[in-house]
Every structure is written in C-alpha cells, then in structure tokens.
Amino acid sequence: MDPGGGAGALPNIDMKPHGIPRAVRVQCNAKLNLFLRVTGTRSDGFHDIETVYHSISLADTLTVSRVPSGCSVESDDPTLPTGSDNLAVRAADLLLGKGRGGAHIALTKRIPVGAGLGGGSADAAGALVAIDRLYQLGLSPEALRRAARSLGADVGFVLEGGCAIGRGRGDDLEPLPALRGLPVLVVVPPVTVSTAWAYAALKMGLTRCDTRLSMIAGAMARGDVAEVCGLLENDFEALIFERFPVVKSIKDELLRCGACGALMSGSGSSVFGVFLKAGDAEASGEVLSQQGLTVLNASLAERGIVTVA
C-alpha cells in the first residue's frame, strides 16, 4: 500500500473518441476519528456528535465503466452486497437517475468492513467523483457535497478528505490542517461492531462543556503531534471495551509498542496507533500480527478521493 495516499495517471486509459473516458478509476481513502463525542439525540433519529476526522492512505479502488443501463458492483470481497444495498451503487443511481446511462463498478476492497474506517462512505464518495467524470456531468463542488450528504453523514467528509471537525450528524464540516505523512498502524480485531447497536447502547451522560475539541483543533493547526495524541478521545471506547475486551488489549499493546497515541476509530472495532517513526510502526505491526490480528500499515493523508485514471 502506498503510504502517501496519492497516485499518478495510469498509462492505458480506455478512452472514447474526443477524449471521453469509457472508464474512470478512483482511489477512496479511509478515515479515522481522532476525537468523537456524542452530544445528544436528534428529532430525525440520528445523534449529534463532535468529531475530528482525518484521512489515511488505506484505500479501496473503484473502476467505474459505462454500461447502457442500470448500476451494479462486483468486488473481490464476496460478502459485500451488489445491488441497491451497496452505498456505491446508490451513489451512482443518485447521479444517473433514469435515461442517462448506467455504470458497472469494479471494487477492490482494502478497507475492512464494519471497522469504523468509513469504507462504505469512501466507496460512495468515489462513485460520485467517478460518475461525474465518466459522464462529464460538470457538477460543481457544492452539488457533489449535497449529493454526498444525502447518502450518509461520513460521505461528505471522505469526499473532501484531509482533516476536519464534524458537527451535527458529522456532516457540518470545518476544515483543519492535515498532519500529512505520519505513520499509522490500523489493527482490526476479529469482531464486528454494529454502528446502530453502538449508538443505541451508548449511555448518554450530562452535556459536557469543556474545551477539549478546541484544544485538539488548535494542536492540529500548530502541527503539534504530541499534543494531538494526548487529546485523542472516543465516547464509544468504554462501551466497546466492556463488550469486546480484545479491542482494549489492542490499544494497550499499541501504546506499549511505542505509539504516540492510540484510539478506537468511530464506533469500532478497529484501533489505530499514530507513530513518529515508520520503523516503530512496522515493529509494532509485527508484534500484533504474531497474535493473529489483521494489521494494516498506512499514513495520514491530505485527500479523500484521488482520480488515478
């Protein structure tokens, strides 16, 4: 996996006459939550949150091709739905509607499912970008943002990428400077956490009015990695640690192995460690791999969706 999260143009792009592509390939970067606090429930059934998102170079790849009609997906992960239950298919349907043509999506899956890394949201955002280019729709950035927000709370962030505060459902975004290139180790335990269950089971406490979010935002702006790592927070950790003790043991092991900071991402189940040196991340990964855990090397990235062909 390229730790930088970027890619160059591929040499054999299938083009129609006059430069119209027959297929578009995009890299869809995962996200981490460096901070996640649930602040209340909403009348629409969702929850209000405060979070700090950051893109990482761990990515799925979508190759989207023109077909006469209909939208479908095939993947190297046979557990993924292939019809309208797949968020990337819903994104393609949203832009194409009726009579505009169809899209076939070939998905190379690298972001684990149900791990709190935004893989489905990244695929949806990638499909929006690919369809816009494939059919030369000429959508404005704001039109793409509106489409992303209609698909899910995280889709808007992964469309933009980099780093941002998310408020409301998580889609009211305030950009922050990204911490580019720092090594990140993502460890995925053999458990899957339902986001719906996690939110339903979370015990809401009294509303907290501290300055922790503004502190981490300030540290991000200054590029103070040590301070950022000292402020990592996730309201779901206590709940998930009690239900799945292996998740806590992974966090403890990452810190023991030299991570500057470690945290569970989203509602789980993956845990990430931020390292200052790539060698330390690799050594930690070897220790955790020997325990039979899925270990993924990545780095903090500045972009969410990258068009590679």
Phi, psi and omega in degrees: 000130177291115184291345184276345177080003181249174178198155178260173180293139178275152191284332188249071180275127181280113184241143170278170175304152178068022172078013178275122185287145172274337180212150178229134179246133180228148173259130187243102186283143176288172177232155169244157168253111177282342181206135179210114179232131177265120189256347179168174177261158184243160180292339180273006178093349177271182177244149170276136180226163164236126183215160170239114179270150169214133175288150171229164188282351173298124192215146163273158175237129177248130169246114187250123184242150175289137168224162185300322182199159176080156178234135182211165179224143168234146187219158172282356173256104186290351180279348184283142173293151184248354181252216186291348174287345178273128186294330177293322176296318179297324178294316178296316178300322182299318183278327185274328180057218181252136173085359182267344184124183182231179182213136171250127185249117173262118189247118171266112190265121176235338178276119182300145180279141175067031184246005180078022184251003175072030183297314179296321178294320178297318179296321178295315179297320178297322178295321178300312181296317183293317180295320179301317180284318184300318182259007178048053182285335179067033181291142177287159176305321180292323177296319177295322178297318179298317178298318180298314181297329180289342183268336181165157187296324183275345187295322179299319179291312184294337172297316182281311180076185182082236180218142180198151165280137174242130178235177184066232175288353185112355184255005171268099195258140174234109185298146173231157175297136180278149173266087190288135164085353180296137179295139178228134174250123178253126182242128185246114178284167181278046177223149177242133181253126174284123179299319180299317178297316184299315179293322181291326184274344183295127178274116182281126176266193177292148178299130181257135182240056177263184187251018187298320179296315179294329178293315180290326177296318178296320179294322176298316181298326179274350184070027182272092186296318181299318180291318177304312182297330178284349183250002180303136184206143178212117181299337184277349187301312183301317179298311184288323179298321180292319182283323183230085184302335180299331180294317177295321181296326177294315178300314180299320181292320178300316179293320179296327182275004172108009176297139176294327176200155179215148184199149168285140181264136178058220177269016176093174015253000183287151176235138179241151172238135176261129183240155177270336182232136180299324180298322178293321178296318180295319179295318177297320179298322179296319179298314183286327177297324179294344176270007177082015181267153174280121184238128184236123177272135180208189174210159176295140187234159182262351185229159179260303180245128180238122177279120183250348175196000000 
